[in-house]
Amino acid sequence: MQEIFEIASRISTPIALSGFFATILFFIFKQILEKDIFPSLTRSAGADIIKIIVDKLFILALVAMVLGFAGYILPKPSQIPSPNNVRPNLDQNQTGYDNIQAGGNVNIFNQSETTPNKIPKLVCISKDEITLTGPGTYFVDTENKADSDDLKKIYGLSEGDEVTIYAADNDRTIVLNKGHYLKMKANFSLDNEDDFFVLKSKGSNICTQLDRQDIGD
C-alpha cells in the first residue's frame, strides 16, 4: 500500500493519472474474481461480466484523464491576478523608470478611471519631443530628469487619436508649448499629480487641445 502512495505522489501528467486509476481498478476486479466466491457462470453471463468490467475501466480512465487535463490547464487561484494589483505598463528601459522603482512621486490613478486599454505608459521628452504609441493615457517625464522641460511636438499619433498627459513626477514640471504642432490657448504646465492635459491628433503631428486641469501647486 505504501508503494502505491509513493507511485501516486510521482504522477504529474493527466494520461499517467488515468492509467494509474485504471490499473488499480483492474487489479481490484482481478483479486475479487480470483477469490472464487461466485457460482459457476455460463459463457453468456461471463461475457457480460467481462464487458461490464471493461466498460467501467474505460469510463474511469476517461474521466480521470479529463479531470487531469482540466487541473493541468486551468490556472491556480493564486496565479490569477487581482484587479487591485493592476499597475501602469512602464517600460524599464525608459529614463525615469528607476525613479518610480525607487519610490518617486508618481501619479496614482483611481482604479475606476483606468480601463485595461488605458493603462498609463511612461514616456520621456527628448529634444522637446515625445513619441507615443497611439491613443491612451501617458506619464511624461523630463529629459535626463531635469527640473523642467518643454514639450513642443508629439509623434506616433494617427488622426483622431486622443491622449491624456500627466506629469510623471511631482517634483518635475512639463511645459506644453503653444505653437504650430500644439494648438492650444496658451502654454500649460503639468507640475502636480492632479494636473492633466487632453489632446486630439489632427494628423501630420499636429494636436489640438480638448481639455485641461490645473489644480496648482
Summary of the structure (lengths in Angstrom):
residues: 217
radius of gyration: 33.0
end to end distance: 74.0
largest distance: 102.7
contacts: 565
relative contact order: 0.09
helix: 37%
strand: 24%
